[in-house]
Amino acid sequence: MAGKLPGEFDLIARYFAPLAADMPGALGLEDDACTYAPMPGLDLVLTVDALVEGIHFLPDDPADLVARKLLRVNLSDLAAKGAKPVGYLMTTAFTPETDEAWVAAFARGLAADQQEFDIGLLGGDTVATPGPLSLTLTALGTVPAGKALRRNGACAGDVVLVSGTIGDGALGLKVLRQDFPGLASADRDFLGHRYRLPRPRVELGQALLESGLVHAMMDVSDGLVADLGHIASASHVAAVLHAFTVPLSAAASGLLADDPTLLPLLLGGGDDYELLLTAPPAAVPALVALAREVGIPLTAIGEISAGEGVRVLDRDGESLDMAIGGFRHF
Amino acid sequence: MAGKLPGEFDLIARYFAPLAADMPGALGLEDDACTYAPMPGLDLVLTVDALVEGIHFLPDDPADLVARKLLRVNLSDLAAKGAKPVGYLMTTAFTPETDEAWVAAFARGLAADQQEFDIGLLGGDTVATPGPLSLTLTALGTVPAGKALRRNGACAGDVVLVSGTIGDGALGLKVLRQDFPGLASADRDFLGHRYRLPRPRVELGQALLESGLVHAMMDVSDGLVADLGHIASASHVAAVLHAFTVPLSAAASGLLADDPTLLPLLLGGGDDYELLLTAPPAAVPALVALAREVGIPLTAIGEISAGEGVRVLDRDGESLDMAIGGFRHF
């Protein structure tokens, strides 16, 4: 044994096997593989996302929130497909500095979100690394066969809609880094929480798929402008974004009123995990009503036309130059 | 852009999207998720394994062989379930030192094995890390519904069998670290190759499942003795291993004859990626014949009885004390 942790098998038995207890296909994590069979008429949807300490989370972030963010960024990818989450496989690369209290809190975070999203652990791999601590999660969900929503279905004439509010995640990261020292503590807490614990729009995603009205959908993780660019490019169309219509939280609105130069950060910062979609204009009232039933606002923020690229317009119809593109890993 | 690599999207388009070209469910890697539907009557089998530079491979290992080992350790887990491989999702965490030539060679290795094993890339995530380079792969396969082979089916009276030869991987790692300076170069090459490019027993695994004669199966990755211990413990039985019956390659036999103290390394070193299974004595001739048809030897090496634990016996029936247990990550 190296480092501060119990052996691999003890660690799995103590912290991870309980997370797999309700998943028969996990085989008690005893085997090196798991099984799963979607019901007839369903397609499986799979997605994988990794978090690296120092890049995607900070060394002193609470382990339970790191766990929940790891799960939630993947659940957000499932939500964007309209999928119902099923379970997940996870690889943890712990460092010599990782202690058992960290792993215990990490497992507690997973357990909380398993209950919240009705999913379970299916399998995984536990390895050692000299550092940084790295976490990779593969999430499984299901959609009606052939119905998974995609980025590439946007059509000229479509309206662009987005769920929830935009920019809170990017502001939250700045708050956690001690920016905005004058900000009220309720706003600090709200924004920091939005960064650390995104709310994947799982229920809304499924409702949007079931409506049959959505042409293209994805989740906003790289930044609203960059991700709208992904839809435009995959669909071979152009998009216009009306910056002043983008829905903002009260905390974000307040900060933007004080400092209008924050706009590119709000529209480009990423880590929003809201749903971005396009649909024909006639479908918009029904979609907004459907989202209201789920309890999440859905706001029209732009249009799709023939052409390519994304233009961001201000209130006067003038093009805004976005100083910050979406977050890029390299 | 940081480091020596092109941007994330260029990297995916240039090196990874071609690997997904034959997989419709990969959606061209354009979306953040992929879809897959097993044929009716099949269960999906999923497994995940990670390789960390400096722990599981060496910084100067050829990138194409690292890629193929990453795939093959996962394919070996599928083989142990009797599964037919379908495809994989992959997370790559590249460092500031990773250059484009490394990624190009890595992708070539994946392409070679995709052809060899008739699989394709379904999806993934590409992130940056300060290091070490880390790779995580989730492999998908299928088995007839409810038929996945497991570790926990061994019964008292069963014979223990193993495919291929044992110990080459552990010796190969020592060869690559410049041990055994007097070894003939053909043997050096053979053993080094066995470590760097294991041969997952994919075809044999499926044939063994189809035979309906196997009680328990797993692949040998932690070491023969430790993995037999996993079968014994999962099945609540005891196992005896007759050390002198364990099949060895000519290279391994020669080294063991020169230095009998290598035995614990051969039986405990791991990285064999052979299949370890138990079956009733009456089934052994049929299983050996079936393996011969696939072109891989299958050798009886022990027995299962009531009780617990693993005893390793020498030619005189005396217990051997295994100085080296299986490889443990912590």
Interface residues (C-beta under 8 A of the other chain):
Chain A: M1 A2 G3 L5 P6 G7 E8 L11 G25 L27 E30 D31 D32 A33 C34 T35 Y36 A37 P38 P40 L42 D43 L44 V45 L46 T47 V48 D49 A50 V52 G54 I55 H56 D77 L78 A80 K81 A83 L89 M90 T91 A93 F94 L122 G123 G124 D125 T126 V127 A128 T129 P130 P132 S134 T136 T138 L140 V143 A145 A148 R150 R151 N152 M218 D219 S221 H230 A234 R328 H329 F330
Chain B: M1 A2 G3 L5 P6 G7 E8 L11 G25 L27 E30 D31 D32 A33 C34 T35 Y36 A37 P38 P40 L42 D43 L44 V45 L46 T47 V48 D49 A50 V52 G54 I55 H56 D77 L78 A80 K81 A83 L89 M90 T91 A93 F94 L122 G123 G124 D125 T126 V127 A128 T129 P130 P132 S134 T136 T138 L140 V143 A145 A148 R150 R151 N152 M218 D219 S221 H230 A234 R328 H329 F330
